Amino acid sequence: MVPLSWYLMLSAVLFCIGVYGVLARRNAIAILMSIELMLNAVIVNLLAFWRFEDPLGATGQAFAAFVYAVAAAEVAVGLALIISAFRSRETVDLDQITLLKW
C-alpha cells in the first residue's frame, strides 16, 4: 500500500509546476493549462485524504467531481475569452493583449 505522504508529495510537485507555469508563461493557453495542472493537484490531494481517512464514505469523490465541474467551467470561459481576444488582436501573448486598458 502506498503511503499518504507519497500522494501529498505528488500533489505538491504538481501544484508547484502549475504555479511556475502561471508565473513564468506569457501565453494565455499555457497559463490555462497550468491552472488545470493546479486543479489536478487539488484533486489528487482530496482523493488521497479521502482514501486514507474515510474509505467507506463518498465525500472525497463528491469533492473531486465538484472540482472537475469547476475546472470544466473555467476552461470553457477561459477559452472563450482567449478566442475572443485572438480574433480581435490575433495574438495570445498576454503582454500584447490590452483590451481592458483605456
N, C-alpha and C positions, 0 to 999 in steps of 0.2 A: 504494500500500500504506500502510495506517495504521500509524504508528509505535507501538512498545510503550508509550511514555510516555503516549499518549492513553488507552490501556486502563487503565493504572495510575492515571491521574488520575480516570477514571470510577469505578474501583473504590474509590478513596479517598473520593470525593464520596458514593457510595452508602453506604459504611461510616459516614462521619460523619453522614449523615442518619439512619441506623439508630441510632447511638449517641445522638444527640439525641432521637430518638423514645423510646428506652428510658428515658432520664434525665428527660425532661420530661413524659411522659404518666403518668396515673394509671389509665387504662382498661386492663384486662388484655388485651383483644383488640387494642388499638392497640400494646401492648408486644410481643405475639406477631408482629404484622405488621412491627414494626421489627426484631425478631430475624431474621425471614425476609429482610428487606432486607439485613441484615449478612451473612447466609449467601450471598445472591446476589452481594454484592460479593466474597466469597471465591471464588466460582465463576468470576466474571469474571477475577479475578486468576490463578487456577490455569490457566484456559484461555488467557489471554494469554501466560503464561510457557511453557506447553506449545507454543503455536503458534510462538513466536519462538525457542525453544531446541531443541526436538526435534519437528519437524512430522511425521516419519515414524513415530514411536512412538505408543502409545496411553495413555501414563501420565497425561497431563492429563485425558483423557476418563474414565479409570478413577477418578481422584480426584474429578472433578466428579460422577460417578454416585454415589460414596460419600457426598459431601456432600449430594446430593439425597436419598439414603436416610435419612441422619441428620436432615435437615430434615423429612422426612415423618413420621418417628417423633416428633420434637419437637413438631410440630403436633398429632399425634394425642393425645399425652399431655397437652400444654398445653390443648387444647380440652376434653378430658375433665375436667381439673381445674377449668377455668373454668365448664363446665356444672354440675359438682357444686357449686361454690361459689355459682353463681347460683341453683340450686334451693334451697339452704338459706338464703341471705342475701338473695336477689332483687336483687343488685347485682353489677356487675363492676368497681366502683371499688375499687382496691387499698387505699385508706385505710380503707375500711369493712369489708373482709374481715379478720376476726381469728380465723380457725379454728385457728391454731397457738398462740395465746396461752392461758395458763392461765385 
